[in-house]
Amino acid sequence: MPPSPSIRPLGSAPPLRDRGDACPGALRLHAAADGLLARVRVPAGDLTVRQATALADAAEQLGDGFLSLTSRGNVELRGLSDGCDVRLAGLLGDAGLLPSARHERIRNILASPLAGLDRHTPADVRWWARRLDALLCASESATALSGRFLFVLDDGRGDVAALGGDVSLVAERDGAGERTDGDGGTALLRVGDDPAALRIAGPDAPRAALAAAEAFLTAAEASGTGAWRVRELPQEHALTARDVAGALRAAGIAATHVPDGARPFTATTGPTTTHPNADPAAGPTTTYPNRNADPAAGPAPACADSSAPGVVEGADGRHALSVLAPLGRLSAAQWRLLTATAAQHGSGELRLTPWRGVVLPGLPAAAAADRLAALSAAGLITDPSSPWHRLGACTGRPGCAKSRTDVRADLAQAVAAGAPVPGGSPAPVPGAPVYWSGCERRCGHPHGTWVDVLATADGYQVSVVRPDASPATQETRPQ
């Protein structure tokens, strides 16, 4: 399958994109070694029971009977047969998963999975996601975006803000940590890696995100490089918050420039919001200033860790279940069990997460533990202590002809032996994700700090990838 954006060493030249973006979609299928592949965009990871059922039907009737979850909260169907495109489009279209055929590949919207669900959720940004999706699908200019361009909507807990968005919106807490809805309050808008931000009104956030994307398209055209993403723009055409501010003014959106929107507040300016379970050893994390926070009120209440499996207690007495798919792969039977749980015990919705998991909101507190146990019995990851937690791998052989080996089988063997990192040693960075790749493209790799296990001709090579440095090989260990 087409690769994730490669890890570009610091100081290297931006790529020259002299061909069109080949990123697969639901209507543009990719020919993989195990059959055709479809990638179905699921904005903000939100699925209704009807939509989830349609995906299971497509996997069973047209594909290999499995569903793969991506690091952007989307769904891939593999092993599709030749000539299935019309039936697939019909199944997805009837379920409301293809609101616009011309825009289906650009609906890449990632949002905080627990927004509005846990007790101390800062803000519910799902409204932003729905409105932004509608704006994208109605925009003629947006059709020029790459299938890799990513919008990120963070509810203020900092869980998805550092996941490589081209345009990121981070909700700000209202006052001393009170919860706000996505259609109120304020937000910080950032583009690419520019540490500066623009403060905008919450109701303007979706329109501002689209305006920022259109500003990128203008910069990409001027650069002549065919850039697919903000980080690919050459330095002389780099897109900054100040550049976007002009586009917002033209669109009638008020914005205040924040010189360094990622810098932690000091003791004299107030607290910051960070991921609740961030490991200091894992390297730098992104923090976001709270403009209204009262330093005398102390830090805001800790939010639930949206990447961890288990039961999430809600403010309204309802609970959510968070589970992970081993290596991001679910059988149709497992998927249907999740769908049935959402329909019979939950609110009738499923939320896909960038950690290749599923959140089921709205369960009665009395039913949560039993339902979680049933999902565990079906082979899903329901406990952070699972040896499969924080482990990932690319497709590998036989699904990908470019892979040097069957990395998933190798990883399963390593887990069975109690050594998820080749050579029997623990992960070089405790708590960091470990990701196995069959070639240098490292498709689907994590963001931030992670342990890279790369298949080479001489065995598996282990290195640590940090957000502020290129990969540095630690040692090569045959396996």
Stockholm file with secondary structure:
# STOCKHOLM 1.0

chainA/1-479         MPPSPSIRPLGSAPPLRDRGDACPGALRLHAAADGLLARVRVPAGDLTVRQATALADAAEQLGDGFLSLTSRGNVELRGLSDGCDVRLAGLLGDAGLLPSARHERIRNILASPLAGLDRHTPADVRWWARRLDALLCASESATALSGRFLFVLDDGRGDVAALGGDVSLVAERDGAGERTDGDGGTALLRVGDDPAALRIAGPDAPRAALAAAEAFLTAAEASGTGAWRVRELPQEHALTARDVAGALRAAGIAATHVPDGARPFTATTGPTTTHPNADPAAGPTTTYPNRNADPAAGPAPACADSSAPGVVEGADGRHALSVLAPLGRLSAAQWRLLTATAAQHGSGELRLTPWRGVVLPGLPAAAAADRLAALSAAGLITDPSSPWHRLGACTGRPGCAKSRTDVRADLAQAVAAGAPVPGGSPAPVPGAPVYWSGCERRCGHPHGTWVDVLATADGYQVSVVRPDASPATQETRPQ
#=GR chainA/1-479 SS CCCCCCCCCTTCCCCCCCSCCCCCCSSSCEEETTEEEEEECCGGGEEEHHHHHHHHHHHHHHSSSEEEECTTSCEEEEEECTTCHHHHHHHHHHTTSCSCGGGTTSCCEEECTTTTTSTTCCEECHHHHHHHHHHHHHCSGGGGSCTTCCEEEECSSSSSTTSCCSEEEEECCBTTTBCEETTSSEEEEEETTCSCEEEEEGGGHHHHHHHHHHHHHHHHHHHTSCCSSGGGSCGGGCCCHHHHHHHHHHTTCCCEEETTTTSCCCTTTCCEECCTTCCGGGCCCCCEECTTCCGGGCSCCCCCCTTSCEEEECTTSEEEEEEECGGGEEEHHHHHHHHHHHHHTSCSEEEEETTTEEEEEEEEHHHHHHHHHHHHHTTCBCSTTSTTTTEEECCCTTTCTTCSSCHHHHHHHHHHTTCSSTTSCCCSSTTSCEEEESSTTCTTCCSSSEEEEEEETTEEEEEEECTTSCCEEEEEECC
#=GC SS_cons         CCCCCCCCCTTCCCCCCCSCCCCCCSSSCEEETTEEEEEECCGGGEEEHHHHHHHHHHHHHHSSSEEEECTTSCEEEEEECTTCHHHHHHHHHHTTSCSCGGGTTSCCEEECTTTTTSTTCCEECHHHHHHHHHHHHHCSGGGGSCTTCCEEEECSSSSSTTSCCSEEEEECCBTTTBCEETTSSEEEEEETTCSCEEEEEGGGHHHHHHHHHHHHHHHHHHHTSCCSSGGGSCGGGCCCHHHHHHHHHHTTCCCEEETTTTSCCCTTTCCEECCTTCCGGGCCCCCEECTTCCGGGCSCCCCCCTTSCEEEECTTSEEEEEEECGGGEEEHHHHHHHHHHHHHTSCSEEEEETTTEEEEEEEEHHHHHHHHHHHHHTTCBCSTTSTTTTEEECCCTTTCTTCSSCHHHHHHHHHHTTCSSTTSCCCSSTTSCEEEESSTTCTTCCSSSEEEEEEETTEEEEEEECTTSCCEEEEEECC
//
